């Protein structure tokens, strides 16, 4: 499963994980890690939005 760092203004680390892929986009899990808790959301992200986020640097793939 590929993971991407999400650029954020705060100090909390945020990660986007690819769960699955379809022709139209990706099923993703977004994890916002705070000091003593995590906020986890699963959603669908269109391929266009994903490509835009990578191109603009909003998300960057983490090395394995």
HTML snippet that shows the backbone in 3Dmol.js (N, CA, C, O; Angstrom):
<script src="https://3Dmol.org/build/3Dmol-min.js"></script>
<div id="view" style="width:600px;height:400px;position:relative"></div>
<script>
const pdb = `
ATOM      1  N   UNK A   1       0.846  -1.172   0.000  1.00  0.00           N
ATOM      2  CA  UNK A   1       0.000   0.000   0.000  1.00  0.00           C
ATOM      3  C   UNK A   1       0.895   1.240   0.000  1.00  0.00           C
ATOM      4  O   UNK A   1       1.775   1.374   0.850  1.00  0.00           O
ATOM      5  N   UNK A   2       0.672   2.136  -0.944  1.00  0.00           N
ATOM      6  CA  UNK A   2       1.462   3.359  -1.037  1.00  0.00           C
ATOM      7  C   UNK A   2       0.963   4.366  -0.006  1.00  0.00           C
ATOM      8  O   UNK A   2      -0.230   4.456   0.282  1.00  0.00           O
ATOM      9  N   UNK A   3       1.914   5.119   0.540  1.00  0.00           N
ATOM     10  CA  UNK A   3       1.589   6.172   1.490  1.00  0.00           C
ATOM     11  C   UNK A   3       2.164   7.490   1.001  1.00  0.00           C
ATOM     12  O   UNK A   3       3.229   7.540   0.385  1.00  0.00           O
ATOM     13  N   UNK A   4       1.430   8.556   1.293  1.00  0.00           N
ATOM     14  CA  UNK A   4       1.820   9.895   0.879  1.00  0.00           C
ATOM     15  C   UNK A   4       1.742  10.827   2.079  1.00  0.00           C
ATOM     16  O   UNK A   4       0.783  10.776   2.849  1.00  0.00           O
ATOM     17  N   UNK A   5       2.752  11.678   2.239  1.00  0.00           N
ATOM     18  CA  UNK A   5       2.725  12.719   3.260  1.00  0.00           C
ATOM     19  C   UNK A   5       1.836  13.842   2.751  1.00  0.00           C
ATOM     20  O   UNK A   5       1.898  14.211   1.578  1.00  0.00           O
ATOM     21  N   UNK A   6       1.013  14.381   3.635  1.00  0.00           N
ATOM     22  CA  UNK A   6       0.134  15.496   3.282  1.00  0.00           C
ATOM     23  C   UNK A   6       0.744  16.770   3.856  1.00  0.00           C
ATOM     24  O   UNK A   6       1.029  16.857   5.050  1.00  0.00           O
ATOM     25  N   UNK A   7       0.936  17.747   2.991  1.00  0.00           N
ATOM     26  CA  UNK A   7       1.485  19.031   3.419  1.00  0.00           C
ATOM     27  C   UNK A   7       0.451  19.708   4.323  1.00  0.00           C
ATOM     28  O   UNK A   7      -0.729  19.784   3.979  1.00  0.00           O
ATOM     29  N   UNK A   8       0.903  20.197   5.476  1.00  0.00           N
ATOM     30  CA  UNK A   8      -0.037  20.863   6.370  1.00  0.00           C
ATOM     31  C   UNK A   8       0.640  22.022   7.073  1.00  0.00           C
ATOM     32  O   UNK A   8       1.863  22.055   7.210  1.00  0.00           O
ATOM     33  N   UNK A   9      -0.161  22.962   7.513  1.00  0.00           N
ATOM     34  CA  UNK A   9       0.365  24.145   8.191  1.00  0.00           C
ATOM     35  C   UNK A   9       0.654  23.852   9.660  1.00  0.00           C
ATOM     36  O   UNK A   9       1.503  24.505  10.268  1.00  0.00           O
ATOM     37  N   UNK A  10      -0.042  22.882  10.231  1.00  0.00           N
ATOM     38  CA  UNK A  10       0.124  22.561  11.642  1.00  0.00           C
ATOM     39  C   UNK A  10       1.289  21.622  11.887  1.00  0.00           C
ATOM     40  O   UNK A  10       1.982  21.203  10.960  1.00  0.00           O
ATOM     41  N   UNK A  11       1.488  21.304  13.146  1.00  0.00           N
ATOM     42  CA  UNK A  11       2.586  20.420  13.516  1.00  0.00           C
ATOM     43  C   UNK A  11       2.203  18.949  13.457  1.00  0.00           C
ATOM     44  O   UNK A  11       3.073  18.080  13.520  1.00  0.00           O
ATOM     45  N   UNK A  12       0.909  18.659  13.335  1.00  0.00           N
ATOM     46  CA  UNK A  12       0.446  17.268  13.301  1.00  0.00           C
ATOM     47  C   UNK A  12       0.776  16.640  11.948  1.00  0.00           C
ATOM     48  O   UNK A  12       0.493  17.216  10.898  1.00  0.00           O
ATOM     49  N   UNK A  13       1.377  15.456  11.991  1.00  0.00           N
ATOM     50  CA  UNK A  13       1.702  14.733  10.755  1.00  0.00           C
ATOM     51  C   UNK A  13       0.437  14.122  10.172  1.00  0.00           C
ATOM     52  O   UNK A  13      -0.395  13.584  10.903  1.00  0.00           O
ATOM     53  N   UNK A  14       0.295  14.206   8.853  1.00  0.00           N
ATOM     54  CA  UNK A  14      -0.868  13.648   8.180  1.00  0.00           C
ATOM     55  C   UNK A  14      -0.403  12.769   7.029  1.00  0.00           C
ATOM     56  O   UNK A  14       0.547  13.101   6.319  1.00  0.00           O
ATOM     57  N   UNK A  15      -1.094  11.631   6.856  1.00  0.00           N
ATOM     58  CA  UNK A  15      -0.707  10.660   5.849  1.00  0.00           C
ATOM     59  C   UNK A  15      -1.939  10.240   5.060  1.00  0.00           C
ATOM     60  O   UNK A  15      -3.020  10.065   5.623  1.00  0.00           O
ATOM     61  N   UNK A  16      -1.764  10.081   3.746  1.00  0.00           N
ATOM     62  CA  UNK A  16      -2.792   9.557   2.864  1.00  0.00           C
ATOM     63  C   UNK A  16      -2.330   8.171   2.415  1.00  0.00           C
ATOM     64  O   UNK A  16      -1.216   8.021   1.911  1.00  0.00           O
ATOM     65  N   UNK A  17      -3.180   7.158   2.595  1.00  0.00           N
ATOM     66  CA  UNK A  17      -2.853   5.792   2.191  1.00  0.00           C
ATOM     67  C   UNK A  17      -3.788   5.374   1.073  1.00  0.00           C
ATOM     68  O   UNK A  17      -4.997   5.584   1.167  1.00  0.00           O
ATOM     69  N   UNK A  18      -3.245   4.785   0.016  1.00  0.00           N
ATOM     70  CA  UNK A  18      -4.075   4.269  -1.072  1.00  0.00           C
ATOM     71  C   UNK A  18      -4.588   2.895  -0.677  1.00  0.00           C
ATOM     72  O   UNK A  18      -3.798   2.000  -0.376  1.00  0.00           O
ATOM     73  N   UNK A  19      -5.902   2.720  -0.676  1.00  0.00           N
ATOM     74  CA  UNK A  19      -6.511   1.443  -0.313  1.00  0.00           C
ATOM     75  C   UNK A  19      -6.906   0.629  -1.537  1.00  0.00           C
ATOM     76  O   UNK A  19      -6.852  -0.601  -1.521  1.00  0.00           O
ATOM     77  N   UNK A  20      -7.303   1.324  -2.595  1.00  0.00           N
ATOM     78  CA  UNK A  20      -7.726   0.650  -3.813  1.00  0.00           C
ATOM     79  C   UNK A  20      -7.808   1.640  -4.955  1.00  0.00           C
ATOM     80  O   UNK A  20      -7.799   2.853  -4.751  1.00  0.00           O
ATOM     81  N   UNK A  21      -7.889   1.100  -6.161  1.00  0.00           N
ATOM     82  CA  UNK A  21      -7.898   1.957  -7.355  1.00  0.00           C
ATOM     83  C   UNK A  21      -8.999   1.507  -8.302  1.00  0.00           C
ATOM     84  O   UNK A  21      -9.218   0.310  -8.490  1.00  0.00           O
ATOM     85  N   UNK A  22      -9.686   2.469  -8.893  1.00  0.00           N
ATOM     86  CA  UNK A  22     -10.673   2.210  -9.933  1.00  0.00           C
ATOM     87  C   UNK A  22     -10.306   3.073 -11.139  1.00  0.00           C
ATOM     88  O   UNK A  22      -9.351   3.848 -11.093  1.00  0.00           O
ATOM     89  N   UNK A  23     -11.062   2.932 -12.193  1.00  0.00           N
ATOM     90  CA  UNK A  23     -10.812   3.749 -13.383  1.00  0.00           C
ATOM     91  C   UNK A  23     -10.959   5.234 -13.085  1.00  0.00           C
ATOM     92  O   UNK A  23     -10.248   6.059 -13.658  1.00  0.00           O
ATOM     93  N   UNK A  24     -11.888   5.578 -12.182  1.00  0.00           N
ATOM     94  CA  UNK A  24     -12.163   6.983 -11.891  1.00  0.00           C
ATOM     95  C   UNK A  24     -11.331   7.597 -10.797  1.00  0.00           C
ATOM     96  O   UNK A  24     -11.315   8.820 -10.650  1.00  0.00           O
ATOM     97  N   UNK A  25     -10.625   6.771 -10.009  1.00  0.00           N
ATOM     98  CA  UNK A  25      -9.852   7.349  -8.923  1.00  0.00           C
ATOM     99  C   UNK A  25      -9.385   6.325  -7.912  1.00  0.00           C
ATOM    100  O   UNK A  25      -9.114   5.172  -8.247  1.00  0.00           O
ATOM    101  N   UNK A  26      -9.293   6.772  -6.655  1.00  0.00           N
ATOM    102  CA  UNK A  26      -8.688   5.965  -5.607  1.00  0.00           C
ATOM    103  C   UNK A  26      -9.540   5.980  -4.344  1.00  0.00           C
ATOM    104  O   UNK A  26     -10.142   6.995  -3.994  1.00  0.00           O
ATOM    105  N   UNK A  27      -9.580   4.836  -3.670  1.00  0.00           N
ATOM    106  CA  UNK A  27     -10.120   4.775  -2.323  1.00  0.00           C
ATOM    107  C   UNK A  27      -8.948   5.044  -1.400  1.00  0.00           C
ATOM    108  O   UNK A  27      -7.909   4.391  -1.499  1.00  0.00           O
ATOM    109  N   UNK A  28      -9.114   6.012  -0.496  1.00  0.00           N
ATOM    110  CA  UNK A  28      -8.004   6.455   0.342  1.00  0.00           C
ATOM    111  C   UNK A  28      -8.397   6.466   1.815  1.00  0.00           C
ATOM    112  O   UNK A  28      -9.571   6.572   2.171  1.00  0.00           O
ATOM    113  N   UNK A  29      -7.384   6.355   2.646  1.00  0.00           N
ATOM    114  CA  UNK A  29      -7.541   6.558   4.089  1.00  0.00           C
ATOM    115  C   UNK A  29      -6.642   7.737   4.432  1.00  0.00           C
ATOM    116  O   UNK A  29      -5.462   7.754   4.081  1.00  0.00           O
ATOM    117  N   UNK A  30      -7.209   8.716   5.116  1.00  0.00           N
ATOM    118  CA  UNK A  30      -6.443   9.893   5.533  1.00  0.00           C
ATOM    119  C   UNK A  30      -6.327   9.855   7.046  1.00  0.00           C
ATOM    120  O   UNK A  30      -7.325   9.795   7.763  1.00  0.00           O
ATOM    121  N   UNK A  31      -5.093   9.891   7.513  1.00  0.00           N
ATOM    122  CA  UNK A  31      -4.832   9.813   8.952  1.00  0.00           C
ATOM    123  C   UNK A  31      -4.127  11.096   9.387  1.00  0.00           C
ATOM    124  O   UNK A  31      -3.025  11.403   8.933  1.00  0.00           O
ATOM    125  N   UNK A  32      -4.787  11.838  10.279  1.00  0.00           N
ATOM    126  CA  UNK A  32      -4.186  13.038  10.877  1.00  0.00           C
ATOM    127  C   UNK A  32      -3.728  12.625  12.276  1.00  0.00           C
ATOM    128  O   UNK A  32      -4.548  12.329  13.144  1.00  0.00           O
ATOM    129  N   UNK A  33      -2.421  12.610  12.482  1.00  0.00           N
ATOM    130  CA  UNK A  33      -1.867  12.182  13.767  1.00  0.00           C
ATOM    131  C   UNK A  33      -1.607  13.397  14.651  1.00  0.00           C
ATOM    132  O   UNK A  33      -0.919  14.343  14.267  1.00  0.00           O
ATOM    133  N   UNK A  34      -2.178  13.337  15.838  1.00  0.00           N
ATOM    134  CA  UNK A  34      -1.974  14.380  16.839  1.00  0.00           C
ATOM    135  C   UNK A  34      -1.165  13.772  17.986  1.00  0.00           C
ATOM    136  O   UNK A  34      -0.854  12.582  17.970  1.00  0.00           O
ATOM    137  N   UNK A  35      -0.838  14.573  18.950  1.00  0.00           N
ATOM    138  CA  UNK A  35       0.024  14.108  20.035  1.00  0.00           C
ATOM    139  C   UNK A  35      -0.540  12.874  20.740  1.00  0.00           C
ATOM    140  O   UNK A  35       0.203  11.933  21.020  1.00  0.00           O
ATOM    141  N   UNK A  36      -1.822  12.866  21.026  1.00  0.00           N
ATOM    142  CA  UNK A  36      -2.381  11.755  21.797  1.00  0.00           C
ATOM    143  C   UNK A  36      -3.618  11.108  21.156  1.00  0.00           C
ATOM    144  O   UNK A  36      -4.345  10.374  21.824  1.00  0.00           O
ATOM    145  N   UNK A  37      -3.857  11.375  19.869  1.00  0.00           N
ATOM    146  CA  UNK A  37      -4.992  10.755  19.185  1.00  0.00           C
ATOM    147  C   UNK A  37      -4.814  10.859  17.677  1.00  0.00           C
ATOM    148  O   UNK A  37      -3.985  11.624  17.184  1.00  0.00           O
ATOM    149  N   UNK A  38      -5.612  10.075  16.951  1.00  0.00           N
ATOM    150  CA  UNK A  38      -5.595  10.095  15.493  1.00  0.00           C
ATOM    151  C   UNK A  38      -7.004  10.327  14.971  1.00  0.00           C
ATOM    152  O   UNK A  38      -7.975   9.819  15.531  1.00  0.00           O
ATOM    153  N   UNK A  39      -7.108  11.091  13.906  1.00  0.00           N
ATOM    154  CA  UNK A  39      -8.363  11.300  13.192  1.00  0.00           C
ATOM    155  C   UNK A  39      -8.243  10.538  11.874  1.00  0.00           C
ATOM    156  O   UNK A  39      -7.417  10.890  11.032  1.00  0.00           O
ATOM    157  N   UNK A  40      -9.065   9.490  11.685  1.00  0.00           N
ATOM    158  CA  UNK A  40      -8.968   8.627  10.518  1.00  0.00           C
ATOM    159  C   UNK A  40     -10.249   8.728   9.697  1.00  0.00           C
ATOM    160  O   UNK A  40     -11.349   8.596  10.231  1.00  0.00           O
ATOM    161  N   UNK A  41     -10.099   8.964   8.399  1.00  0.00           N
ATOM    162  CA  UNK A  41     -11.247   9.042   7.491  1.00  0.00           C
ATOM    163  C   UNK A  41     -10.949   8.227   6.248  1.00  0.00           C
ATOM    164  O   UNK A  41      -9.818   8.234   5.762  1.00  0.00           O
ATOM    165  N   UNK A  42     -11.940   7.530   5.728  1.00  0.00           N
ATOM    166  CA  UNK A  42     -11.812   6.810   4.463  1.00  0.00           C
ATOM    167  C   UNK A  42     -12.777   7.439   3.475  1.00  0.00           C
ATOM    168  O   UNK A  42     -13.921   7.742   3.815  1.00  0.00           O
ATOM    169  N   UNK A  43     -12.303   7.636   2.234  1.00  0.00           N
ATOM    170  CA  UNK A  43     -13.102   8.335   1.239  1.00  0.00           C
ATOM    171  C   UNK A  43     -12.634   7.934  -0.158  1.00  0.00           C
ATOM    172  O   UNK A  43     -11.678   7.176  -0.317  1.00  0.00           O
ATOM    173  N   UNK A  44     -13.323   8.456  -1.158  1.00  0.00           N
ATOM    174  CA  UNK A  44     -12.942   8.269  -2.552  1.00  0.00           C
ATOM    175  C   UNK A  44     -12.369   9.569  -3.070  1.00  0.00           C
ATOM    176  O   UNK A  44     -12.920  10.639  -2.810  1.00  0.00           O
ATOM    177  N   UNK A  45     -11.259   9.491  -3.806  1.00  0.00           N
ATOM    178  CA  UNK A  45     -10.617  10.669  -4.387  1.00  0.00           C
ATOM    179  C   UNK A  45     -10.517  10.458  -5.890  1.00  0.00           C
ATOM    180  O   UNK A  45      -9.971   9.456  -6.352  1.00  0.00           O
ATOM    181  N   UNK A  46     -11.048  11.411  -6.645  1.00  0.00           N
ATOM    182  CA  UNK A  46     -10.995  11.280  -8.103  1.00  0.00           C
ATOM    183  C   UNK A  46      -9.548  11.296  -8.590  1.00  0.00           C
ATOM    184  O   UNK A  46      -8.668  11.857  -7.937  1.00  0.00           O
ATOM    185  N   UNK A  47      -9.320  10.688  -9.714  1.00  0.00           N
ATOM    186  CA  UNK A  47      -7.971  10.635 -10.299  1.00  0.00           C
ATOM    187  C   UNK A  47      -7.470  12.055 -10.597  1.00  0.00           C
ATOM    188  O   UNK A  47      -6.295  12.353 -10.383  1.00  0.00           O
ATOM    189  N   UNK A  48      -8.347  12.923 -11.085  1.00  0.00           N
ATOM    190  CA  UNK A  48      -7.949  14.309 -11.390  1.00  0.00           C
ATOM    191  C   UNK A  48      -7.484  15.036 -10.127  1.00  0.00           C
ATOM    192  O   UNK A  48      -6.462  15.722 -10.141  1.00  0.00           O
ATOM    193  N   UNK A  49      -8.237  14.883  -9.039  1.00  0.00           N
ATOM    194  CA  UNK A  49      -7.850  15.540  -7.790  1.00  0.00           C
ATOM    195  C   UNK A  49      -6.537  14.974  -7.268  1.00  0.00           C
ATOM    196  O   UNK A  49      -5.672  15.732  -6.831  1.00  0.00           O
ATOM    197  N   UNK A  50      -6.375  13.663  -7.306  1.00  0.00           N
ATOM    198  CA  UNK A  50      -5.140  13.035  -6.854  1.00  0.00           C
ATOM    199  C   UNK A  50      -3.947  13.552  -7.661  1.00  0.00           C
ATOM    200  O   UNK A  50      -2.926  13.934  -7.089  1.00  0.00           O
ATOM    201  N   UNK A  51      -4.077  13.564  -8.982  1.00  0.00           N
ATOM    202  CA  UNK A  51      -2.991  14.044  -9.847  1.00  0.00           C
ATOM    203  C   UNK A  51      -2.651  15.511  -9.562  1.00  0.00           C
ATOM    204  O   UNK A  51      -1.479  15.886  -9.565  1.00  0.00           O
ATOM    205  N   UNK A  52      -3.653  16.324  -9.321  1.00  0.00           N
ATOM    206  CA  UNK A  52      -3.429  17.733  -8.997  1.00  0.00           C
ATOM    207  C   UNK A  52      -2.679  17.877  -7.685  1.00  0.00           C
ATOM    208  O   UNK A  52      -1.770  18.700  -7.579  1.00  0.00           O
ATOM    209  N   UNK A  53      -3.050  17.081  -6.677  1.00  0.00           N
ATOM    210  CA  UNK A  53      -2.374  17.134  -5.378  1.00  0.00           C
ATOM    211  C   UNK A  53      -0.907  16.735  -5.493  1.00  0.00           C
ATOM    212  O   UNK A  53      -0.052  17.347  -4.853  1.00  0.00           O
ATOM    213  N   UNK A  54      -0.603  15.721  -6.297  1.00  0.00           N
ATOM    214  CA  UNK A  54       0.789  15.298  -6.498  1.00  0.00           C
ATOM    215  C   UNK A  54       1.552  16.378  -7.263  1.00  0.00           C
ATOM    216  O   UNK A  54       2.670  16.732  -6.889  1.00  0.00           O
ATOM    217  N   UNK A  55       0.960  16.895  -8.316  1.00  0.00           N
ATOM    218  CA  UNK A  55       1.629  17.881  -9.171  1.00  0.00           C
ATOM    219  C   UNK A  55       1.958  19.172  -8.403  1.00  0.00           C
ATOM    220  O   UNK A  55       3.011  19.773  -8.621  1.00  0.00           O
ATOM    221  N   UNK A  56       1.061  19.593  -7.509  1.00  0.00           N
ATOM    222  CA  UNK A  56       1.267  20.840  -6.769  1.00  0.00           C
ATOM    223  C   UNK A  56       2.087  20.653  -5.507  1.00  0.00           C
ATOM    224  O   UNK A  56       2.447  21.632  -4.853  1.00  0.00           O
ATOM    225  N   UNK A  57       2.393  19.396  -5.149  1.00  0.00           N
ATOM    226  CA  UNK A  57       3.182  19.145  -3.962  1.00  0.00           C
ATOM    227  C   UNK A  57       2.378  19.062  -2.677  1.00  0.00           C
ATOM    228  O   UNK A  57       2.956  18.992  -1.592  1.00  0.00           O
ATOM    229  N   UNK A  58       1.050  19.071  -2.779  1.00  0.00           N
ATOM    230  CA  UNK A  58       0.222  18.956  -1.579  1.00  0.00           C
ATOM    231  C   UNK A  58       0.383  17.585  -0.940  1.00  0.00           C
ATOM    232  O   UNK A  58       0.335  17.461   0.284  1.00  0.00           O
ATOM    233  N   UNK A  59       0.576  16.540  -1.770  1.00  0.00           N
ATOM    234  CA  UNK A  59       0.928  15.220  -1.255  1.00  0.00           C
ATOM    235  C   UNK A  59       2.205  14.756  -1.949  1.00  0.00           C
ATOM    236  O   UNK A  59       2.443  15.068  -3.116  1.00  0.00           O
ATOM    237  N   UNK A  60       3.018  14.009  -1.213  1.00  0.00           N
ATOM    238  CA  UNK A  60       4.281  13.489  -1.754  1.00  0.00           C
ATOM    239  C   UNK A  60       4.452  12.056  -1.269  1.00  0.00           C
ATOM    240  O   UNK A  60       4.267  11.768  -0.086  1.00  0.00           O
ATOM    241  N   UNK A  61       4.805  11.156  -2.188  1.00  0.00           N
ATOM    242  CA  UNK A  61       4.941   9.745  -1.834  1.00  0.00           C
ATOM    243  C   UNK A  61       6.074   9.549  -0.832  1.00  0.00           C
ATOM    244  O   UNK A  61       7.163  10.105  -0.975  1.00  0.00           O
ATOM    245  N   UNK A  62       5.785   8.744   0.181  1.00  0.00           N
ATOM    246  CA  UNK A  62       6.799   8.385   1.175  1.00  0.00           C
ATOM    247  C   UNK A  62       7.562   7.178   0.674  1.00  0.00           C
ATOM    248  O   UNK A  62       6.971   6.264   0.099  1.00  0.00           O
ATOM    249  N   UNK A  63       8.848   7.163   0.882  1.00  0.00           N
ATOM    250  CA  UNK A  63       9.653   6.014   0.432  1.00  0.00           C
ATOM    251  C   UNK A  63       9.402   4.835   1.363  1.00  0.00           C
ATOM    252  O   UNK A  63       9.163   4.999   2.559  1.00  0.00           O
ATOM    253  N   UNK A  64       9.464   3.643   0.779  1.00  0.00           N
ATOM    254  CA  UNK A  64       9.159   2.426   1.542  1.00  0.00           C
ATOM    255  C   UNK A  64      10.269   2.002   2.441  1.00  0.00           C
ATOM    256  O   UNK A  64      10.148   0.995   3.139  1.00  0.00           O
TER     257      UNK A  64
END
`;
const viewer = $3Dmol.createViewer("view");
viewer.addModel(pdb, "pdb");
viewer.setStyle({}, {cartoon: {color: "spectrum"}});
viewer.zoomTo();
viewer.render();
</script>
